[in-house]
Amino acid sequence: MRILRAALAAAALSGIPSTAYALASGRDPLEAARAAGSLVLPHETRPGRLLAAALPVHLALSLGWTLVLDRAGARSARAGAAAGVVIGALDLGVVGRRFPQIEALPLLPQLADHAAFGAIAGLLLADD
């Protein structure tokens, strides 16, 4: 239950940095969510379908990475944030290069999202 709670909270809150950046810079705040949907629907262009696909993708990835953080012992905000940056490098630098919508996202806000994900998950994983 602890892992699920950490994953859900991290999934729900980790997009705040890139959303704030998108709003401040005049970009579409749903751009990253649609890009996540393109992981399972790479040729889809309809925004509603991409957003619908993004939810289960984001939840599954969040749960998977939270399990990794827990197994790796990243049970603090600091350790989780550091791990989140590494996860971001893998997600964006390795996998994301194959998906144009992900590759088109501004890198630093996406890395900030990953760091936030790790910090939130790590903090909640420490809470026994």
A tleap script that builds the chain and sets N, CA, C and O, in Angstrom:
source leaprc.protein.ff14SB
mol = sequence {
  NMET ARG ILE LEU ARG ALA ALA LEU ALA ALA
  ALA ALA LEU SER GLY ILE PRO SER THR ALA
  TYR ALA LEU ALA SER GLY ARG ASP PRO LEU
  GLU ALA ALA ARG ALA ALA GLY SER LEU VAL
  LEU PRO HIE GLU THR ARG PRO GLY ARG LEU
  LEU ALA ALA ALA LEU PRO VAL HIE LEU ALA
  LEU SER LEU GLY TRP THR LEU VAL LEU ASP
  ARG ALA GLY ALA ARG SER ALA ARG ALA GLY
  ALA ALA ALA GLY VAL VAL ILE GLY ALA LEU
  ASP LEU GLY VAL VAL GLY ARG ARG PHE PRO
  GLN ILE GLU ALA LEU PRO LEU LEU PRO GLN
  LEU ALA ASP HIE ALA ALA PHE GLY ALA ILE
  ALA GLY LEU LEU LEU ALA ASP CASP
}
set mol.1.N position { 0.818 -1.200 0.000 }
set mol.1.CA position { 0.000 0.000 0.000 }
set mol.1.C position { 0.863 1.266 0.000 }
set mol.1.O position { 0.516 2.264 -0.631 }
set mol.2.N position { 1.994 1.212 0.717 }
set mol.2.CA position { 2.905 2.349 0.799 }
set mol.2.C position { 3.440 2.714 -0.586 }
set mol.2.O position { 3.533 3.892 -0.929 }
set mol.3.N position { 3.788 1.707 -1.375 }
set mol.3.CA position { 4.327 1.953 -2.717 }
set mol.3.C position { 3.251 2.540 -3.621 }
set mol.3.O position { 3.517 3.480 -4.370 }
set mol.4.N position { 2.056 2.001 -3.560 }
set mol.4.CA position { 0.956 2.516 -4.377 }
set mol.4.C position { 0.635 3.965 -4.005 }
set mol.4.O position { 0.432 4.802 -4.885 }
set mol.5.N position { 0.591 4.259 -2.713 }
set mol.5.CA position { 0.313 5.629 -2.259 }
set mol.5.C position { 1.402 6.595 -2.750 }
set mol.5.O position { 1.100 7.696 -3.211 }
set mol.6.N position { 2.654 6.178 -2.648 }
set mol.6.CA position { 3.759 7.023 -3.106 }
set mol.6.C position { 3.679 7.238 -4.614 }
set mol.6.O position { 3.883 8.352 -5.097 }
set mol.7.N position { 3.381 6.173 -5.357 }
set mol.7.CA position { 3.294 6.275 -6.818 }
set mol.7.C position { 2.168 7.198 -7.250 }
set mol.7.O position { 2.348 8.027 -8.142 }
set mol.8.N position { 1.009 7.059 -6.622 }
set mol.8.CA position { -0.137 7.896 -7.005 }
set mol.8.C position { 0.105 9.371 -6.679 }
set mol.8.O position { -0.217 10.249 -7.480 }
set mol.9.N position { 0.665 9.636 -5.517 }
set mol.9.CA position { 0.943 11.032 -5.156 }
set mol.9.C position { 1.998 11.627 -6.076 }
set mol.9.O position { 1.859 12.760 -6.538 }
set mol.10.N position { 3.048 10.868 -6.341 }
set mol.10.CA position { 4.108 11.367 -7.220 }
set mol.10.C position { 3.577 11.580 -8.639 }
set mol.10.O position { 3.915 12.568 -9.291 }
set mol.11.N position { 2.756 10.660 -9.107 }
set mol.11.CA position { 2.167 10.801 -10.441 }
set mol.11.C position { 1.292 12.051 -10.524 }
set mol.11.O position { 1.318 12.774 -11.519 }
set mol.12.N position { 0.519 12.294 -9.470 }
set mol.12.CA position { -0.414 13.427 -9.479 }
set mol.12.C position { 0.289 14.776 -9.391 }
set mol.12.O position { -0.190 15.757 -9.959 }
set mol.13.N position { 1.409 14.839 -8.693 }
set mol.13.CA position { 2.046 16.128 -8.415 }
set mol.13.C position { 3.297 16.419 -9.237 }
set mol.13.O position { 3.735 17.567 -9.308 }
set mol.14.N position { 3.868 15.406 -9.851 }
set mol.14.CA position { 5.173 15.597 -10.492 }
set mol.14.C position { 5.140 16.448 -11.750 }
set mol.14.O position { 6.191 16.900 -12.203 }
set mol.15.N position { 3.987 16.677 -12.321 }
set mol.15.CA position { 3.906 17.513 -13.516 }
set mol.15.C position { 3.839 19.001 -13.230 }
set mol.15.O position { 3.763 19.809 -14.156 }
set mol.16.N position { 3.867 19.371 -11.966 }
set mol.16.CA position { 3.749 20.792 -11.613 }
set mol.16.C position { 4.863 21.645 -12.232 }
set mol.16.O position { 4.563 22.709 -12.775 }
set mol.17.N position { 6.138 21.228 -12.176 }
set mol.17.CA position { 7.178 22.093 -12.761 }
set mol.17.C position { 6.975 22.379 -14.249 }
set mol.17.O position { 7.058 23.533 -14.667 }
set mol.18.N position { 6.714 21.358 -15.046 }
set mol.18.CA position { 6.560 21.607 -16.484 }
set mol.18.C position { 5.258 22.333 -16.805 }
set mol.18.O position { 5.197 23.102 -17.764 }
set mol.19.N position { 4.225 22.094 -16.015 }
set mol.19.CA position { 2.973 22.815 -16.228 }
set mol.19.C position { 3.155 24.293 -15.910 }
set mol.19.O position { 2.686 25.153 -16.655 }
set mol.20.N position { 3.830 24.588 -14.814 }
set mol.20.CA position { 4.109 25.986 -14.463 }
set mol.20.C position { 4.959 26.646 -15.543 }
set mol.20.O position { 4.713 27.792 -15.917 }
set mol.21.N position { 5.949 25.929 -16.037 }
set mol.21.CA position { 6.796 26.467 -17.108 }
set mol.21.C position { 5.961 26.732 -18.363 }
set mol.21.O position { 6.087 27.784 -18.990 }
set mol.22.N position { 5.109 25.772 -18.720 }
set mol.22.CA position { 4.281 25.939 -19.915 }
set mol.22.C position { 3.381 27.167 -19.783 }
set mol.22.O position { 3.257 27.950 -20.724 }
set mol.23.N position { 2.767 27.331 -18.641 }
set mol.23.CA position { 1.877 28.485 -18.433 }
set mol.23.C position { 2.663 29.798 -18.462 }
set mol.23.O position { 2.211 30.784 -19.044 }
set mol.24.N position { 3.833 29.803 -17.835 }
set mol.24.CA position { 4.636 31.030 -17.784 }
set mol.24.C position { 5.221 31.404 -19.138 }
set mol.24.O position { 5.442 32.582 -19.416 }
set mol.25.N position { 5.469 30.417 -19.973 }
set mol.25.CA position { 6.108 30.684 -21.262 }
set mol.25.C position { 5.125 30.719 -22.426 }
set mol.25.O position { 5.529 30.898 -23.575 }
set mol.26.N position { 3.839 30.551 -22.133 }
set mol.26.CA position { 2.832 30.600 -23.188 }
set mol.26.C position { 2.700 29.309 -23.980 }
set mol.26.O position { 2.057 29.290 -25.029 }
set mol.27.N position { 3.299 28.232 -23.493 }
set mol.27.CA position { 3.167 26.934 -24.159 }
set mol.27.C position { 1.874 26.257 -23.702 }
set mol.27.O position { 1.252 26.675 -22.726 }
set mol.28.N position { 1.493 25.231 -24.404 }
set mol.28.CA position { 0.298 24.465 -24.069 }
set mol.28.C position { 0.584 23.609 -22.835 }
set mol.28.O position { 1.485 22.771 -22.879 }
set mol.29.N position { -0.151 23.790 -21.740 }
set mol.29.CA position { 0.121 23.013 -20.532 }
set mol.29.C position { -0.215 21.523 -20.652 }
set mol.29.O position { 0.191 20.734 -19.799 }
set mol.30.N position { -0.939 21.133 -21.682 }
set mol.30.CA position { -1.258 19.716 -21.889 }
set mol.30.C position { -0.325 19.035 -22.886 }
set mol.30.O position { -0.510 17.861 -23.205 }
set mol.31.N position { 0.665 19.756 -23.374 }
set mol.31.CA position { 1.596 19.220 -24.364 }
set mol.31.C position { 2.306 17.958 -23.848 }
set mol.31.O position { 2.408 16.963 -24.566 }
set mol.32.N position { 2.788 18.004 -22.617 }
set mol.32.CA position { 3.505 16.857 -22.062 }
set mol.32.C position { 2.571 15.662 -21.862 }
set mol.32.O position { 2.977 14.518 -22.065 }
set mol.33.N position { 1.340 15.918 -21.472 }
set mol.33.CA position { 0.388 14.818 -21.291 }
set mol.33.C position { 0.094 14.145 -22.631 }
set mol.33.O position { 0.050 12.918 -22.715 }
set mol.34.N position { -0.105 14.937 -23.661 }
set mol.34.CA position { -0.336 14.343 -24.983 }
set mol.34.C position { 0.901 13.567 -25.442 }
set mol.34.O position { 0.778 12.511 -26.063 }
set mol.35.N position { 2.079 14.086 -25.141 }
set mol.35.CA position { 3.313 13.381 -25.509 }
set mol.35.C position { 3.380 12.030 -24.814 }
set mol.35.O position { 3.820 11.053 -25.418 }
set mol.36.N position { 2.952 11.952 -23.553 }
set mol.36.CA position { 2.929 10.672 -22.842 }
set mol.36.C position { 1.976 9.695 -23.531 }
set mol.36.O position { 2.269 8.503 -23.628 }
set mol.37.N position { 0.856 10.191 -24.001 }
set mol.37.CA position { -0.085 9.345 -24.727 }
set mol.37.C position { 0.490 8.796 -26.014 }
set mol.37.O position { 0.108 7.718 -26.471 }
set mol.38.N position { 1.425 9.556 -26.603 }
set mol.38.CA position { 2.034 9.101 -27.860 }
set mol.38.C position { 2.920 7.874 -27.663 }
set mol.38.O position { 3.316 7.236 -28.638 }
set mol.39.N position { 3.237 7.538 -26.412 }
set mol.39.CA position { 4.012 6.323 -26.161 }
set mol.39.C position { 3.246 5.078 -26.601 }
set mol.39.O position { 3.842 4.128 -27.110 }
set mol.40.N position { 1.946 5.081 -26.408 }
set mol.40.CA position { 1.133 3.926 -26.804 }
set mol.40.C position { 0.352 4.167 -28.089 }
set mol.40.O position { -0.112 3.218 -28.722 }
set mol.41.N position { 0.207 5.420 -28.475 }
set mol.41.CA position { -0.481 5.769 -29.727 }
set mol.41.C position { 0.427 6.678 -30.549 }
set mol.41.O position { 0.119 7.857 -30.721 }
set mol.42.N position { 1.541 6.152 -31.060 }
set mol.42.CA position { 2.547 7.009 -31.687 }
set mol.42.C position { 2.092 7.718 -32.962 }
set mol.42.O position { 2.683 8.730 -33.342 }
set mol.43.N position { 1.077 7.219 -33.616 }
set mol.43.CA position { 0.618 7.847 -34.863 }
set mol.43.C position { -0.680 8.635 -34.686 }
set mol.43.O position { -1.222 9.178 -35.648 }
set mol.44.N position { -1.166 8.690 -33.464 }
set mol.44.CA position { -2.416 9.395 -33.167 }
set mol.44.C position { -2.157 10.895 -33.132 }
set mol.44.O position { -1.127 11.344 -32.629 }
set mol.45.N position { -3.093 11.663 -33.668 }
set mol.45.CA position { -2.974 13.124 -33.646 }
set mol.45.C position { -4.129 13.787 -32.897 }
set mol.45.O position { -4.060 14.978 -32.593 }
set mol.46.N position { -5.177 13.042 -32.599 }
set mol.46.CA position { -6.325 13.629 -31.915 }
set mol.46.C position { -5.996 13.836 -30.433 }
set mol.46.O position { -5.679 12.881 -29.724 }
set mol.47.N position { -6.075 15.088 -29.973 }
set mol.47.CA position { -5.684 15.401 -28.597 }
set mol.47.C position { -6.433 14.596 -27.537 }
set mol.47.O position { -5.828 14.149 -26.562 }
set mol.48.N position { -7.730 14.408 -27.712 }
set mol.48.CA position { -8.517 13.684 -26.715 }
set mol.48.C position { -8.059 12.248 -26.549 }
set mol.48.O position { -7.992 11.740 -25.430 }
set mol.49.N position { -7.748 11.602 -27.634 }
set mol.49.CA position { -7.278 10.213 -27.550 }
set mol.49.C position { -5.888 10.139 -26.917 }
set mol.49.O position { -5.602 9.225 -26.144 }
set mol.50.N position { -5.035 11.091 -27.244 }
set mol.50.CA position { -3.704 11.103 -26.634 }
set mol.50.C position { -3.795 11.348 -25.133 }
set mol.50.O position { -3.074 10.725 -24.354 }
set mol.51.N position { -4.678 12.253 -24.728 }
set mol.51.CA position { -4.845 12.510 -23.293 }
set mol.51.C position { -5.411 11.292 -22.575 }
set mol.51.O position { -4.984 10.968 -21.467 }
set mol.52.N position { -6.370 10.618 -23.201 }
set mol.52.CA position { -6.947 9.420 -22.593 }
set mol.52.C position { -5.895 8.320 -22.458 }
set mol.52.O position { -5.878 7.595 -21.464 }
set mol.53.N position { -5.032 8.197 -23.442 }
set mol.53.CA position { -3.976 7.183 -23.390 }
set mol.53.C position { -2.910 7.548 -22.368 }
set mol.53.O position { -2.253 6.663 -21.819 }
set mol.54.N position { -2.731 8.825 -22.109 }
set mol.54.CA position { -1.676 9.271 -21.199 }
set mol.54.C position { -1.911 8.817 -19.768 }
set mol.54.O position { -0.954 8.509 -19.057 }
set mol.55.N position { -3.142 8.771 -19.338 }
set mol.55.CA position { -3.428 8.446 -17.935 }
set mol.55.C position { -2.915 7.057 -17.540 }
set mol.55.O position { -2.134 6.959 -16.593 }
set mol.56.N position { -3.318 5.987 -18.220 }
set mol.56.CA position { -2.792 4.680 -17.806 }
set mol.56.C position { -1.284 4.549 -18.013 }
set mol.56.O position { -0.613 3.866 -17.239 }
set mol.57.N position { -0.746 5.194 -19.046 }
set mol.57.CA position { 0.703 5.153 -19.277 }
set mol.57.C position { 1.429 5.809 -18.113 }
set mol.57.O position { 2.375 5.246 -17.562 }
set mol.58.N position { 0.983 6.997 -17.745 }
set mol.58.CA position { 1.637 7.736 -16.663 }
set mol.58.C position { 1.538 6.977 -15.338 }
set mol.58.O position { 2.506 6.914 -14.579 }
set mol.59.N position { 0.374 6.407 -15.066 }
set mol.59.CA position { 0.202 5.651 -13.823 }
set mol.59.C position { 1.076 4.399 -13.802 }
set mol.59.O position { 1.689 4.084 -12.782 }
set mol.60.N position { 1.133 3.687 -14.924 }
set mol.60.CA position { 1.946 2.472 -14.984 }
set mol.60.C position { 3.431 2.798 -14.832 }
set mol.60.O position { 4.144 2.121 -14.090 }
set mol.61.N position { 3.895 3.827 -15.529 }
set mol.61.CA position { 5.304 4.220 -15.402 }
set mol.61.C position { 5.610 4.690 -13.985 }
set mol.61.O position { 6.661 4.369 -13.431 }
set mol.62.N position { 4.700 5.443 -13.409 }
set mol.62.CA position { 4.907 5.933 -12.045 }
set mol.62.C position { 4.990 4.788 -11.054 }
set mol.62.O position { 5.842 4.798 -10.165 }
set mol.63.N position { 4.126 3.810 -11.193 }
set mol.63.CA position { 4.166 2.661 -10.297 }
set mol.63.C position { 5.466 1.871 -10.495 }
set mol.63.O position { 6.112 1.468 -9.528 }
set mol.64.N position { 5.831 1.661 -11.742 }
set mol.64.CA position { 7.055 0.923 -12.021 }
set mol.64.C position { 8.293 1.611 -11.469 }
set mol.64.O position { 9.135 0.972 -10.838 }
set mol.65.N position { 8.405 2.915 -11.704 }
set mol.65.CA position { 9.577 3.641 -11.203 }
set mol.65.C position { 9.554 3.751 -9.678 }
set mol.65.O position { 10.613 3.774 -9.051 }
set mol.66.N position { 8.376 3.818 -9.076 }
set mol.66.CA position { 8.306 3.858 -7.616 }
set mol.66.C position { 8.785 2.535 -7.031 }
set mol.66.O position { 9.457 2.522 -6.000 }
set mol.67.N position { 8.450 1.440 -7.669 }
set mol.67.CA position { 8.960 0.132 -7.231 }
set mol.67.C position { 10.488 0.096 -7.324 }
set mol.67.O position { 11.161 -0.413 -6.427 }
set mol.68.N position { 11.021 0.638 -8.411 }
set mol.68.CA position { 12.474 0.690 -8.572 }
set mol.68.C position { 13.097 1.537 -7.467 }
set mol.68.O position { 14.092 1.139 -6.862 }
set mol.69.N position { 12.512 2.704 -7.205 }
set mol.69.CA position { 13.037 3.568 -6.140 }
set mol.69.C position { 13.022 2.847 -4.795 }
set mol.69.O position { 13.983 2.928 -4.030 }
set mol.70.N position { 11.939 2.151 -4.514 }
set mol.70.CA position { 11.836 1.437 -3.248 }
set mol.70.C position { 12.894 0.338 -3.155 }
set mol.70.O position { 13.573 0.210 -2.136 }
set mol.71.N position { 13.029 -0.443 -4.203 }
set mol.71.CA position { 14.012 -1.536 -4.204 }
set mol.71.C position { 15.441 -0.997 -4.126 }
set mol.71.O position { 16.323 -1.638 -3.554 }
set mol.72.N position { 15.661 0.181 -4.704 }
set mol.72.CA position { 17.003 0.786 -4.686 }
set mol.72.C position { 17.292 1.484 -3.360 }
set mol.72.O position { 18.419 1.916 -3.119 }
set mol.73.N position { 16.287 1.594 -2.506 }
set mol.73.CA position { 16.478 2.229 -1.207 }
set mol.73.C position { 16.427 3.742 -1.241 }
set mol.73.O position { 16.920 4.397 -0.322 }
set mol.74.N position { 15.841 4.309 -2.279 }
set mol.74.CA position { 15.706 5.771 -2.380 }
set mol.74.C position { 14.502 6.194 -1.548 }
set mol.74.O position { 13.414 6.422 -2.078 }
set mol.75.N position { 14.711 6.295 -0.249 }
set mol.75.CA position { 13.607 6.561 0.674 }
set mol.75.C position { 13.782 7.881 1.398 }
set mol.75.O position { 13.620 7.966 2.615 }
set mol.76.N position { 14.112 8.903 0.638 }
set mol.76.CA position { 14.155 10.279 1.141 }
set mol.76.C position { 13.923 11.183 -0.056 }
set mol.76.O position { 14.074 10.762 -1.203 }
set mol.77.N position { 13.557 12.425 0.216 }
set mol.77.CA position { 13.322 13.365 -0.874 }
set mol.77.C position { 14.608 13.587 -1.673 }
set mol.77.O position { 14.570 13.650 -2.902 }
set mol.78.N position { 15.733 13.704 -0.986 }
set mol.78.CA position { 17.009 13.963 -1.677 }
set mol.78.C position { 17.412 12.781 -2.564 }
set mol.78.O position { 17.748 12.962 -3.734 }
set mol.79.N position { 17.375 11.577 -2.001 }
set mol.79.CA position { 17.736 10.394 -2.786 }
set mol.79.C position { 16.750 10.195 -3.941 }
set mol.79.O position { 17.144 9.835 -5.050 }
set mol.80.N position { 15.474 10.433 -3.668 }
set mol.80.CA position { 14.470 10.288 -4.710 }
set mol.80.C position { 14.647 11.292 -5.833 }
set mol.80.O position { 14.496 10.948 -7.006 }
set mol.81.N position { 14.969 12.542 -5.480 }
set mol.81.CA position { 15.178 13.564 -6.507 }
set mol.81.C position { 16.368 13.216 -7.385 }
set mol.81.O position { 16.309 13.356 -8.606 }
set mol.82.N position { 17.454 12.761 -6.757 }
set mol.82.CA position { 18.630 12.368 -7.538 }
set mol.82.C position { 18.291 11.204 -8.466 }
set mol.82.O position { 18.681 11.198 -9.633 }
set mol.83.N position { 17.569 10.228 -7.944 }
set mol.83.CA position { 17.151 9.098 -8.771 }
set mol.83.C position { 16.205 9.559 -9.876 }
set mol.83.O position { 16.246 9.043 -10.993 }
set mol.84.N position { 15.357 10.528 -9.559 }
set mol.84.CA position { 14.432 11.060 -10.558 }
set mol.84.C position { 15.148 11.683 -11.748 }
set mol.84.O position { 14.690 11.562 -12.884 }
set mol.85.N position { 16.262 12.345 -11.493 }
set mol.85.CA position { 17.042 12.920 -12.591 }
set mol.85.C position { 17.626 11.808 -13.464 }
set mol.85.O position { 17.661 11.929 -14.688 }
set mol.86.N position { 18.082 10.728 -12.833 }
set mol.86.CA position { 18.591 9.593 -13.597 }
set mol.86.C position { 17.454 8.956 -14.411 }
set mol.86.O position { 17.637 8.611 -15.578 }
set mol.87.N position { 16.300 8.806 -13.793 }
set mol.87.CA position { 15.134 8.275 -14.501 }
set mol.87.C position { 14.798 9.183 -15.682 }
set mol.87.O position { 14.496 8.701 -16.773 }
set mol.88.N position { 14.851 10.495 -15.463 }
set mol.88.CA position { 14.572 11.442 -16.537 }
set mol.88.C position { 15.547 11.288 -17.691 }
set mol.88.O position { 15.152 11.355 -18.855 }
set mol.89.N position { 16.818 11.081 -17.374 }
set mol.89.CA position { 17.813 10.883 -18.427 }
set mol.89.C position { 17.481 9.641 -19.257 }
set mol.89.O position { 17.623 9.647 -20.480 }
set mol.90.N position { 17.044 8.590 -18.589 }
set mol.90.CA position { 16.646 7.377 -19.316 }
set mol.90.C position { 15.362 7.603 -20.111 }
set mol.90.O position { 15.291 7.298 -21.302 }
set mol.91.N position { 14.355 8.140 -19.435 }
set mol.91.CA position { 13.062 8.359 -20.097 }
set mol.91.C position { 13.180 9.295 -21.296 }
set mol.91.O position { 12.656 9.014 -22.373 }
set mol.92.N position { 13.871 10.401 -21.093 }
set mol.92.CA position { 13.929 11.431 -22.135 }
set mol.92.C position { 15.071 11.214 -23.119 }
set mol.92.O position { 14.915 11.437 -24.320 }
set mol.93.N position { 16.208 10.783 -22.612 }
set mol.93.CA position { 17.377 10.661 -23.465 }
set mol.93.C position { 17.457 9.376 -24.249 }
set mol.93.O position { 18.055 9.340 -25.325 }
set mol.94.N position { 16.865 8.321 -23.729 }
set mol.94.CA position { 16.934 7.029 -24.416 }
set mol.94.C position { 15.600 6.726 -25.095 }
set mol.94.O position { 15.538 6.599 -26.317 }
set mol.95.N position { 14.547 6.613 -24.314 }
set mol.95.CA position { 13.236 6.261 -24.863 }
set mol.95.C position { 12.633 7.432 -25.634 }
set mol.95.O position { 12.118 7.255 -26.738 }
set mol.96.N position { 12.697 8.620 -25.053 }
set mol.96.CA position { 12.053 9.785 -25.652 }
set mol.96.C position { 12.547 10.147 -27.034 }
set mol.96.O position { 11.811 10.752 -27.813 }
set mol.97.N position { 13.763 9.793 -27.351 }
set mol.97.CA position { 14.302 10.105 -28.681 }
set mol.97.C position { 13.551 9.398 -29.797 }
set mol.97.O position { 13.600 9.822 -30.952 }
set mol.98.N position { 12.864 8.332 -29.458 }
set mol.98.CA position { 12.115 7.571 -30.466 }
set mol.98.C position { 10.712 8.121 -30.695 }
set mol.98.O position { 10.008 7.683 -31.605 }
set mol.99.N position { 10.314 9.075 -29.875 }
set mol.99.CA position { 8.959 9.621 -29.951 }
set mol.99.C position { 9.036 11.132 -30.164 }
set mol.99.O position { 9.425 11.865 -29.254 }
set mol.100.N position { 8.671 11.601 -31.352 }
set mol.100.CA position { 8.823 13.021 -31.679 }
set mol.100.C position { 8.137 13.972 -30.702 }
set mol.100.O position { 8.676 15.039 -30.406 }
set mol.101.N position { 6.950 13.604 -30.191 }
set mol.101.CA position { 6.252 14.509 -29.272 }
set mol.101.C position { 6.996 14.637 -27.945 }
set mol.101.O position { 6.960 15.694 -27.315 }
set mol.102.N position { 7.658 13.586 -27.524 }
set mol.102.CA position { 8.438 13.660 -26.289 }
set mol.102.C position { 9.732 14.419 -26.540 }
set mol.102.O position { 10.131 15.260 -25.734 }
set mol.103.N position { 10.376 14.129 -27.640 }
set mol.103.CA position { 11.628 14.809 -27.971 }
set mol.103.C position { 11.431 16.313 -28.135 }
set mol.103.O position { 12.354 17.089 -27.890 }
set mol.104.N position { 10.237 16.729 -28.547 }
set mol.104.CA position { 9.958 18.149 -28.769 }
set mol.104.C position { 9.735 18.934 -27.473 }
set mol.104.O position { 9.728 20.164 -27.493 }
set mol.105.N position { 9.554 18.239 -26.351 }
set mol.105.CA position { 9.308 18.934 -25.080 }
set mol.105.C position { 10.575 19.637 -24.593 }
set mol.105.O position { 11.678 19.130 -24.803 }
set mol.106.N position { 10.434 20.790 -23.950 }
set mol.106.CA position { 11.610 21.447 -23.358 }
set mol.106.C position { 12.244 20.536 -22.295 }
set mol.106.O position { 11.550 20.021 -21.418 }
set mol.107.N position { 13.540 20.348 -22.383 }
set mol.107.CA position { 14.219 19.360 -21.548 }
set mol.107.C position { 14.225 19.695 -20.060 }
set mol.107.O position { 13.872 18.845 -19.242 }
set mol.108.N position { 14.610 20.895 -19.694 }
set mol.108.CA position { 14.759 21.218 -18.270 }
set mol.108.C position { 13.457 21.094 -17.478 }
set mol.108.O position { 13.484 20.542 -16.378 }
set mol.109.N position { 12.323 21.578 -17.978 }
set mol.109.CA position { 11.079 21.372 -17.222 }
set mol.109.C position { 10.724 19.889 -17.069 }
set mol.109.O position { 10.164 19.481 -16.051 }
set mol.110.N position { 11.052 19.092 -18.080 }
set mol.110.CA position { 10.773 17.659 -17.977 }
set mol.110.C position { 11.686 16.996 -16.950 }
set mol.110.O position { 11.251 16.121 -16.202 }
set mol.111.N position { 12.946 17.411 -16.913 }
set mol.111.CA position { 13.850 16.889 -15.879 }
set mol.111.C position { 13.390 17.330 -14.491 }
set mol.111.O position { 13.500 16.575 -13.525 }
set mol.112.N position { 12.877 18.552 -14.398 }
set mol.112.CA position { 12.345 19.023 -13.112 }
set mol.112.C position { 11.152 18.173 -12.683 }
set mol.112.O position { 11.003 17.867 -11.500 }
set mol.113.N position { 10.305 17.792 -13.631 }
set mol.113.CA position { 9.184 16.892 -13.314 }
set mol.113.C position { 9.697 15.560 -12.772 }
set mol.113.O position { 9.173 15.035 -11.789 }
set mol.114.N position { 10.719 15.027 -13.416 }
set mol.114.CA position { 11.271 13.748 -12.964 }
set mol.114.C position { 11.897 13.869 -11.575 }
set mol.114.O position { 11.743 12.976 -10.740 }
set mol.115.N position { 12.600 14.969 -11.331 }
set mol.115.CA position { 13.180 15.188 -10.001 }
set mol.115.C position { 12.072 15.322 -8.955 }
set mol.115.O position { 12.182 14.786 -7.853 }
set mol.116.N position { 11.010 16.036 -9.309 }
set mol.116.CA position { 9.879 16.181 -8.390 }
set mol.116.C position { 9.230 14.823 -8.131 }
set mol.116.O position { 8.882 14.501 -6.995 }
set mol.117.N position { 9.071 14.035 -9.185 }
set mol.117.CA position { 8.521 12.692 -9.013 }
set mol.117.C position { 9.347 11.903 -8.002 }
set mol.117.O position { 8.807 11.326 -7.058 }
set mol.118.N position { 10.647 11.884 -8.209 }
set mol.118.CA position { 11.514 11.127 -7.321 }
set mol.118.C position { 11.485 11.644 -5.904 }
set mol.118.O position { 11.458 10.863 -4.954 }
set mol.119.N position { 11.489 12.963 -5.754 }
set mol.119.CA position { 11.471 13.560 -4.402 }
set mol.119.C position { 10.184 13.189 -3.672 }
set mol.119.O position { 10.224 12.813 -2.500 }
set mol.120.N position { 9.060 13.290 -4.343 }
set mol.120.CA position { 7.772 12.974 -3.720 }
set mol.120.C position { 7.699 11.487 -3.385 }
set mol.120.O position { 7.332 11.108 -2.272 }
set mol.121.N position { 8.051 10.654 -4.353 }
set mol.121.CA position { 8.001 9.217 -4.108 }
set mol.121.C position { 8.968 8.823 -2.997 }
set mol.121.O position { 8.614 8.056 -2.103 }
set mol.122.N position { 10.180 9.345 -3.056 }
set mol.122.CA position { 11.171 9.013 -2.025 }
set mol.122.C position { 10.731 9.440 -0.634 }
set mol.122.O position { 10.904 8.704 0.338 }
set mol.123.N position { 10.169 10.617 -0.549 }
set mol.123.CA position { 9.684 11.107 0.739 }
set mol.123.C position { 8.577 10.213 1.283 }
set mol.123.O position { 8.573 9.880 2.468 }
set mol.124.N position { 7.647 9.828 0.430 }
set mol.124.CA position { 6.536 8.986 0.871 }
set mol.124.C position { 6.955 7.540 1.114 }
set mol.124.O position { 6.351 6.851 1.936 }
set mol.125.N position { 7.970 7.082 0.417 }
set mol.125.CA position { 8.479 5.722 0.666 }
set mol.125.C position { 9.147 5.651 2.036 }
set mol.125.O position { 9.158 4.594 2.667 }
set mol.126.N position { 9.697 6.761 2.492 }
set mol.126.CA position { 10.353 6.795 3.807 }
set mol.126.C position { 9.349 6.783 4.942 }
set mol.126.O position { 9.687 6.436 6.074 }
set mol.127.N position { 8.118 7.159 4.644 }
set mol.127.CA position { 7.066 7.279 5.635 }
set mol.127.C position { 6.475 5.911 5.955 }
set mol.127.O position { 5.554 5.459 5.275 }
set mol.128.N position { 6.988 5.265 6.965 }
set mol.128.CA position { 6.471 3.935 7.350 }
set mol.128.C position { 5.449 4.030 8.437 }
set mol.128.O position { 4.916 3.010 8.875 }
savepdb mol mol.pdb
quit
